[in-house]
Amino acid sequence: MKYLVGEVRRANGMSLRRLSRQARVSKSYLQRIEAGEAKPSLETMVRIARTLGVSVEGLYCLK
């Protein structure tokens, strides 16, 4: 599954470090999510979505 975390993060002008800190997700894990190498839990995706100000659905590429 492809996640849109990196695209949404960059569109919001947020650094990887800042998102990592605010969403309480390690920077290396966040990098793996953005690269499609990790399958985050729903809880993790909710924290990321809240930090980015989007819906959880907005972080998933459904195509």
Secondary structure as GFF3:
##gff-version 3
##sequence-region A 1 63
A	DSSP	beta_strand	2	3	.	.	.	ID=ss1
A	DSSP	alpha_helix	5	11	.	.	.	ID=ss2
A	DSSP	alpha_helix	16	23	.	.	.	ID=ss3
A	DSSP	alpha_helix	27	34	.	.	.	ID=ss4
A	DSSP	alpha_helix	42	52	.	.	.	ID=ss5
A	DSSP	three_ten_helix	56	59	.	.	.	ID=ss6
A	DSSP	beta_strand	60	61	.	.	.	ID=ss7
###
